[in-house]
Amino acid sequence: MNKTEYIELENYMLEKMQDSAHDKHHVYRVLNSALDIASQISAVDFDVLITACLLHDIGREVQFTNLDLCHAQIGGDMAYDFLLLKHWSAHKALHVKECISSHRFRGDNNPKSIEAKILFDADKLDASGAIGIARTLIYEGQVLEPLYILDEDEKIVVDGGGAEISSFFQEYNYKLKRVYSAFYTHRAKEIATVRQKTAINFYEGLFAEVTNNYESGLKRHLELLSDD
């Protein structure tokens, strides 16, 4: 891939990235992580890998307008059409499409090629550690989901991620906590293991702070409110 081709791909990506949690910097971090992972693997098609990394989230804007849609499937189709317009072979364009279509954690389309597995891992690394928590909190705010919700006993709901009403605590337990067992490549597992401690400490600290606040607050409410 020459510099002109790279810039064409980059410009197309920049036109599509409107989500602050999935912005151009997310794309560049994914690309950087993918190149790190690929440096330890032989026989990687770097044209396919770089292109798939740059374009993997171009379907986000469409999904954001309709959360029932899958940005990975949409983005794969968009990338395929764009690459054909740029005179890529159908075979190579399809390879990129398959990488993008299979990068989603919630999807049931598992990555098959080594390039697809590297993209999947690089994207999931950006959902790990401190950066993963920060991005999740940004996205939760964008879609108006709360930091937490309480049950009838005023306990934090931690299960049911992906439900109609979701929260950061639910999303952490549904995705962020589980992502560490989802990696395909050795290098990604190494990086994720280091980051995992940061994520656990943040979650447990936040959970403790909110829980203690409600437990002490409930006790004071009961002391101050009479039965009359």
Short mmCIF file of the C-alpha atoms (twelve columns), coordinates in Angstrom:
data_MODEL
# 
_entry.id   MODEL 
# 
loop_
_atom_site.group_PDB 
_atom_site.id 
_atom_site.type_symbol 
_atom_site.label_atom_id 
_atom_site.label_alt_id 
_atom_site.label_comp_id 
_atom_site.label_asym_id 
_atom_site.label_seq_id 
_atom_site.Cartn_x 
_atom_site.Cartn_y 
_atom_site.Cartn_z 
_atom_site.pdbx_PDB_model_num 
ATOM 1   C CA . MET A 1   0.000   0.000   0.000  1 
ATOM 2   C CA . ASN A 2   1.418   3.377   -0.956 1 
ATOM 3   C CA . LYS A 3   0.843   6.671   0.825  1 
ATOM 4   C CA . THR A 4   -1.757  7.893   -1.683 1 
ATOM 5   C CA . GLU A 5   -3.865  4.751   -1.194 1 
ATOM 6   C CA . TYR A 6   -3.572  5.081   2.585  1 
ATOM 7   C CA . ILE A 7   -4.732  8.712   2.502  1 
ATOM 8   C CA . GLU A 8   -7.746  7.796   0.355  1 
ATOM 9   C CA . LEU A 9   -8.783  5.182   2.898  1 
ATOM 10  C CA . GLU A 10  -8.110  7.528   5.790  1 
ATOM 11  C CA . ASN A 11  -10.166 10.341  4.263  1 
ATOM 12  C CA . TYR A 12  -13.099 7.997   3.669  1 
ATOM 13  C CA . MET A 13  -12.898 6.874   7.297  1 
ATOM 14  C CA . LEU A 14  -12.753 10.454  8.569  1 
ATOM 15  C CA . GLU A 15  -15.953 11.302  6.686  1 
ATOM 16  C CA . LYS A 16  -17.822 8.589   8.574  1 
ATOM 17  C CA . MET A 17  -16.541 8.924   12.144 1 
ATOM 18  C CA . GLN A 18  -18.977 11.098  14.097 1 
ATOM 19  C CA . ASP A 19  -19.164 9.147   17.377 1 
ATOM 20  C CA . SER A 20  -16.839 10.446  20.105 1 
ATOM 21  C CA . ALA A 21  -16.486 6.992   21.666 1 
ATOM 22  C CA . HIS A 22  -15.671 5.517   18.250 1 
ATOM 23  C CA . ASP A 23  -13.803 8.448   16.742 1 
ATOM 24  C CA . LYS A 24  -10.705 8.665   14.561 1 
ATOM 25  C CA . HIS A 25  -8.453  8.254   17.596 1 
ATOM 26  C CA . HIS A 26  -10.125 4.929   18.385 1 
ATOM 27  C CA . VAL A 27  -9.412  3.881   14.804 1 
ATOM 28  C CA . TYR A 28  -5.757  4.879   15.039 1 
ATOM 29  C CA . ARG A 29  -5.340  3.057   18.372 1 
ATOM 30  C CA . VAL A 30  -6.863  -0.071  16.837 1 
ATOM 31  C CA . LEU A 31  -4.509  0.204   13.872 1 
ATOM 32  C CA . ASN A 32  -1.497  0.698   16.152 1 
ATOM 33  C CA . SER A 33  -2.469  -2.322  18.257 1 
ATOM 34  C CA . ALA A 34  -3.064  -4.418  15.143 1 
ATOM 35  C CA . LEU A 35  0.400   -3.621  13.803 1 
ATOM 36  C CA . ASP A 36  1.885   -4.507  17.201 1 
ATOM 37  C CA . ILE A 37  0.095   -7.870  17.185 1 
ATOM 38  C CA . ALA A 38  0.958   -8.536  13.534 1 
ATOM 39  C CA . SER A 39  4.661   -7.912  14.178 1 
ATOM 40  C CA . GLN A 40  4.764   -11.272 15.965 1 
ATOM 41  C CA . ILE A 41  2.845   -13.196 13.293 1 
ATOM 42  C CA . SER A 42  4.082   -14.341 9.891  1 
ATOM 43  C CA . ALA A 43  2.172   -14.267 6.601  1 
ATOM 44  C CA . VAL A 44  -0.092  -11.312 7.359  1 
ATOM 45  C CA . ASP A 45  -1.618  -9.411  4.431  1 
ATOM 46  C CA . PHE A 46  -0.907  -5.871  5.604  1 
ATOM 47  C CA . ASP A 47  -2.954  -4.239  2.841  1 
ATOM 48  C CA . VAL A 48  -6.020  -6.111  4.054  1 
ATOM 49  C CA . LEU A 49  -5.216  -5.581  7.739  1 
ATOM 50  C CA . ILE A 50  -4.542  -1.845  7.505  1 
ATOM 51  C CA . THR A 51  -7.620  -1.277  5.355  1 
ATOM 52  C CA . ALA A 52  -9.864  -3.307  7.641  1 
ATOM 53  C CA . CYS A 53  -8.576  -1.420  10.694 1 
ATOM 54  C CA . LEU A 54  -9.118  1.974   9.101  1 
ATOM 55  C CA . LEU A 55  -12.645 1.151   7.927  1 
ATOM 56  C CA . HIS A 56  -13.887 -1.179  10.667 1 
ATOM 57  C CA . ASP A 57  -16.245 1.361   12.275 1 
ATOM 58  C CA . ILE A 58  -17.535 3.277   9.236  1 
ATOM 59  C CA . GLY A 59  -20.987 1.743   9.810  1 
ATOM 60  C CA . ARG A 60  -21.263 3.230   13.304 1 
ATOM 61  C CA . GLU A 61  -23.150 6.335   12.192 1 
ATOM 62  C CA . VAL A 62  -25.841 4.192   10.551 1 
ATOM 63  C CA . GLN A 63  -26.173 1.992   13.632 1 
ATOM 64  C CA . PHE A 64  -26.356 5.042   15.885 1 
ATOM 65  C CA . THR A 65  -29.534 6.141   14.067 1 
ATOM 66  C CA . ASN A 66  -31.026 2.655   14.481 1 
ATOM 67  C CA . LEU A 67  -29.620 0.538   17.311 1 
ATOM 68  C CA . ASP A 68  -31.264 -2.577  15.856 1 
ATOM 69  C CA . LEU A 69  -28.734 -2.506  13.003 1 
ATOM 70  C CA . CYS A 70  -25.242 -4.031  13.166 1 
ATOM 71  C CA . HIS A 71  -22.442 -1.603  12.369 1 
ATOM 72  C CA . ALA A 72  -20.063 -4.472  11.570 1 
ATOM 73  C CA . GLN A 73  -22.284 -5.879  8.832  1 
ATOM 74  C CA . ILE A 74  -23.113 -2.433  7.466  1 
ATOM 75  C CA . GLY A 75  -19.479 -1.318  7.609  1 
ATOM 76  C CA . GLY A 76  -18.326 -4.457  5.825  1 
ATOM 77  C CA . ASP A 77  -20.732 -3.809  2.960  1 
ATOM 78  C CA . MET A 78  -19.730 -0.144  2.779  1 
ATOM 79  C CA . ALA A 79  -16.030 -1.008  2.724  1 
ATOM 80  C CA . TYR A 80  -16.537 -3.630  0.010  1 
ATOM 81  C CA . ASP A 81  -18.369 -1.184  -2.251 1 
ATOM 82  C CA . PHE A 82  -15.800 1.551   -1.649 1 
ATOM 83  C CA . LEU A 83  -12.857 -0.732  -2.418 1 
ATOM 84  C CA . LEU A 84  -14.422 -1.940  -5.650 1 
ATOM 85  C CA . LEU A 85  -14.770 1.715   -6.704 1 
ATOM 86  C CA . LYS A 86  -11.056 2.057   -5.982 1 
ATOM 87  C CA . HIS A 87  -10.361 -0.867  -8.330 1 
ATOM 88  C CA . TRP A 88  -9.510  -3.434  -5.685 1 
ATOM 89  C CA . SER A 89  -10.014 -7.022  -6.769 1 
ATOM 90  C CA . ALA A 90  -13.285 -8.565  -5.601 1 
ATOM 91  C CA . HIS A 91  -11.270 -11.213 -3.723 1 
ATOM 92  C CA . LYS A 92  -9.284  -8.679  -1.692 1 
ATOM 93  C CA . ALA A 93  -12.302 -6.445  -1.098 1 
ATOM 94  C CA . LEU A 94  -14.252 -9.457  0.162  1 
ATOM 95  C CA . HIS A 95  -11.409 -10.324 2.545  1 
ATOM 96  C CA . VAL A 96  -11.601 -6.824  4.045  1 
ATOM 97  C CA . LYS A 97  -15.395 -7.103  4.262  1 
ATOM 98  C CA . GLU A 98  -15.139 -10.386 6.145  1 
ATOM 99  C CA . CYS A 99  -12.639 -8.889  8.595  1 
ATOM 100 C CA . ILE A 100 -14.923 -5.959  9.351  1 
ATOM 101 C CA . SER A 101 -18.103 -8.047  9.477  1 
ATOM 102 C CA . SER A 102 -16.633 -10.343 12.138 1 
ATOM 103 C CA . HIS A 103 -15.010 -7.813  14.477 1 
ATOM 104 C CA . ARG A 104 -17.998 -7.201  16.746 1 
ATOM 105 C CA . PHE A 105 -17.931 -8.684  20.270 1 
ATOM 106 C CA . ARG A 106 -21.699 -9.132  20.355 1 
ATOM 107 C CA . GLY A 107 -21.854 -10.737 16.939 1 
ATOM 108 C CA . ASP A 108 -22.137 -14.439 16.174 1 
ATOM 109 C CA . ASN A 109 -19.886 -14.169 13.095 1 
ATOM 110 C CA . ASN A 110 -16.514 -15.286 14.440 1 
ATOM 111 C CA . PRO A 111 -13.318 -14.103 12.696 1 
ATOM 112 C CA . LYS A 112 -11.687 -16.773 10.553 1 
ATOM 113 C CA . SER A 113 -8.623  -15.333 8.792  1 
ATOM 114 C CA . ILE A 114 -5.566  -14.189 10.711 1 
ATOM 115 C CA . GLU A 115 -6.225  -10.591 9.603  1 
ATOM 116 C CA . ALA A 116 -9.786  -10.819 10.952 1 
ATOM 117 C CA . LYS A 117 -8.540  -12.210 14.269 1 
ATOM 118 C CA . ILE A 118 -5.961  -9.450  14.589 1 
ATOM 119 C CA . LEU A 119 -8.586  -6.770  13.928 1 
ATOM 120 C CA . PHE A 120 -10.938 -8.377  16.452 1 
ATOM 121 C CA . ASP A 121 -8.206  -8.448  19.107 1 
ATOM 122 C CA . ALA A 122 -7.002  -4.913  18.396 1 
ATOM 123 C CA . ASP A 123 -10.545 -3.573  18.637 1 
ATOM 124 C CA . LYS A 124 -11.171 -5.447  21.896 1 
ATOM 125 C CA . LEU A 125 -7.946  -4.106  23.370 1 
ATOM 126 C CA . ASP A 126 -9.541  -0.679  23.062 1 
ATOM 127 C CA . ALA A 127 -12.371 -2.005  25.249 1 
ATOM 128 C CA . SER A 128 -9.917  -3.143  27.930 1 
ATOM 129 C CA . GLY A 129 -8.264  -1.328  30.811 1 
ATOM 130 C CA . ALA A 130 -8.744  2.355   31.546 1 
ATOM 131 C CA . ILE A 131 -9.371  3.329   27.929 1 
ATOM 132 C CA . GLY A 132 -12.152 0.763   27.633 1 
ATOM 133 C CA . ILE A 133 -13.918 2.109   30.707 1 
ATOM 134 C CA . ALA A 134 -13.515 5.723   29.574 1 
ATOM 135 C CA . ARG A 135 -14.944 4.948   26.126 1 
ATOM 136 C CA . THR A 136 -17.843 3.005   27.629 1 
ATOM 137 C CA . LEU A 137 -18.769 5.902   29.902 1 
ATOM 138 C CA . ILE A 138 -18.678 8.298   26.939 1 
ATOM 139 C CA . TYR A 139 -20.914 6.011   24.874 1 
ATOM 140 C CA . GLU A 140 -23.346 5.460   27.760 1 
ATOM 141 C CA . GLY A 141 -23.773 9.223   27.962 1 
ATOM 142 C CA . GLN A 142 -24.332 9.515   24.223 1 
ATOM 143 C CA . VAL A 143 -27.202 7.034   24.251 1 
ATOM 144 C CA . LEU A 144 -28.572 8.449   27.535 1 
ATOM 145 C CA . GLU A 145 -27.912 5.338   29.601 1 
ATOM 146 C CA . PRO A 146 -27.244 5.872   33.335 1 
ATOM 147 C CA . LEU A 147 -24.169 5.077   35.361 1 
ATOM 148 C CA . TYR A 148 -26.269 2.626   37.362 1 
ATOM 149 C CA . ILE A 149 -29.839 1.587   38.076 1 
ATOM 150 C CA . LEU A 150 -31.213 0.248   41.354 1 
ATOM 151 C CA . ASP A 151 -33.559 -2.609  42.138 1 
ATOM 152 C CA . GLU A 152 -36.459 -2.451  44.603 1 
ATOM 153 C CA . ASP A 153 -34.049 -2.893  47.500 1 
ATOM 154 C CA . GLU A 154 -31.879 -0.024  46.258 1 
ATOM 155 C CA . LYS A 155 -29.104 -2.398  45.250 1 
ATOM 156 C CA . ILE A 156 -27.113 -1.749  42.076 1 
ATOM 157 C CA . VAL A 157 -28.281 -3.884  39.151 1 
ATOM 158 C CA . VAL A 158 -25.213 -5.534  37.629 1 
ATOM 159 C CA . ASP A 159 -26.800 -8.153  35.362 1 
ATOM 160 C CA . GLY A 160 -28.801 -7.878  32.164 1 
ATOM 161 C CA . GLY A 161 -26.393 -6.014  29.914 1 
ATOM 162 C CA . GLY A 162 -28.019 -5.277  26.576 1 
ATOM 163 C CA . ALA A 163 -31.457 -4.919  28.179 1 
ATOM 164 C CA . GLU A 164 -33.803 -2.127  27.175 1 
ATOM 165 C CA . ILE A 165 -32.623 -0.093  30.143 1 
ATOM 166 C CA . SER A 166 -28.899 -0.616  30.613 1 
ATOM 167 C CA . SER A 167 -26.154 1.065   32.619 1 
ATOM 168 C CA . PHE A 168 -22.389 1.190   32.973 1 
ATOM 169 C CA . PHE A 169 -22.399 -1.501  35.659 1 
ATOM 170 C CA . GLN A 170 -24.465 -3.810  33.455 1 
ATOM 171 C CA . GLU A 171 -22.260 -3.140  30.445 1 
ATOM 172 C CA . TYR A 172 -19.124 -3.836  32.450 1 
ATOM 173 C CA . ASN A 173 -20.404 -7.234  33.521 1 
ATOM 174 C CA . TYR A 174 -21.843 -8.062  30.111 1 
ATOM 175 C CA . LYS A 175 -18.855 -7.029  27.996 1 
ATOM 176 C CA . LEU A 176 -15.894 -5.315  29.652 1 
ATOM 177 C CA . LYS A 177 -15.344 -8.049  32.235 1 
ATOM 178 C CA . ARG A 178 -15.722 -10.814 29.659 1 
ATOM 179 C CA . VAL A 179 -13.542 -9.337  26.937 1 
ATOM 180 C CA . TYR A 180 -10.322 -10.623 28.550 1 
ATOM 181 C CA . SER A 181 -11.183 -14.226 27.694 1 
ATOM 182 C CA . ALA A 182 -12.112 -13.423 24.085 1 
ATOM 183 C CA . PHE A 183 -8.712  -12.757 22.509 1 
ATOM 184 C CA . TYR A 184 -7.287  -14.941 19.738 1 
ATOM 185 C CA . THR A 185 -3.633  -13.861 19.616 1 
ATOM 186 C CA . HIS A 186 -0.893  -14.305 22.207 1 
ATOM 187 C CA . ARG A 187 0.278   -10.696 21.989 1 
ATOM 188 C CA . ALA A 188 -3.211  -9.297  22.588 1 
ATOM 189 C CA . LYS A 189 -3.631  -11.565 25.617 1 
ATOM 190 C CA . GLU A 190 -0.354  -10.233 27.035 1 
ATOM 191 C CA . ILE A 191 -1.450  -6.611  26.703 1 
ATOM 192 C CA . ALA A 192 -4.949  -7.300  28.027 1 
ATOM 193 C CA . THR A 193 -3.664  -9.097  31.126 1 
ATOM 194 C CA . VAL A 194 -1.757  -5.976  32.185 1 
ATOM 195 C CA . ARG A 195 -4.736  -3.714  31.553 1 
ATOM 196 C CA . GLN A 196 -7.223  -5.964  33.331 1 
ATOM 197 C CA . LYS A 197 -5.987  -5.008  36.803 1 
ATOM 198 C CA . THR A 198 -6.712  -1.337  36.129 1 
ATOM 199 C CA . ALA A 199 -10.249 -2.118  34.990 1 
ATOM 200 C CA . ILE A 200 -11.005 -4.314  38.006 1 
ATOM 201 C CA . ASN A 201 -9.711  -1.719  40.452 1 
ATOM 202 C CA . PHE A 202 -11.808 1.027   38.880 1 
ATOM 203 C CA . TYR A 203 -14.985 -1.055  38.797 1 
ATOM 204 C CA . GLU A 204 -14.637 -2.308  42.353 1 
ATOM 205 C CA . GLY A 205 -13.813 1.176   43.631 1 
ATOM 206 C CA . LEU A 206 -16.781 2.767   41.872 1 
ATOM 207 C CA . PHE A 207 -19.117 -0.016  42.985 1 
ATOM 208 C CA . ALA A 208 -17.982 0.394   46.605 1 
ATOM 209 C CA . GLU A 209 -18.395 4.175   46.550 1 
ATOM 210 C CA . VAL A 210 -21.934 4.064   45.163 1 
ATOM 211 C CA . THR A 211 -22.983 1.173   47.424 1 
ATOM 212 C CA . ASN A 212 -21.642 2.850   50.565 1 
ATOM 213 C CA . ASN A 213 -23.348 6.094   49.618 1 
ATOM 214 C CA . TYR A 214 -26.751 4.437   49.318 1 
ATOM 215 C CA . GLU A 215 -26.375 2.279   52.408 1 
ATOM 216 C CA . SER A 216 -25.477 5.241   54.612 1 
ATOM 217 C CA . GLY A 217 -28.070 7.451   52.932 1 
ATOM 218 C CA . LEU A 218 -30.880 4.945   53.442 1 
ATOM 219 C CA . LYS A 219 -30.026 4.629   57.117 1 
ATOM 220 C CA . ARG A 220 -30.161 8.409   57.588 1 
ATOM 221 C CA . HIS A 221 -33.436 8.646   55.683 1 
ATOM 222 C CA . LEU A 222 -35.037 6.095   57.991 1 
ATOM 223 C CA . GLU A 223 -33.760 7.948   61.060 1 
ATOM 224 C CA . LEU A 224 -35.125 11.307  59.881 1 
ATOM 225 C CA . LEU A 225 -38.513 10.248  58.487 1 
ATOM 226 C CA . SER A 226 -41.251 9.560   60.992 1 
ATOM 227 C CA . ASP A 227 -44.174 7.186   60.525 1 
ATOM 228 C CA . ASP A 228 -46.723 10.013  61.006 1 
# 
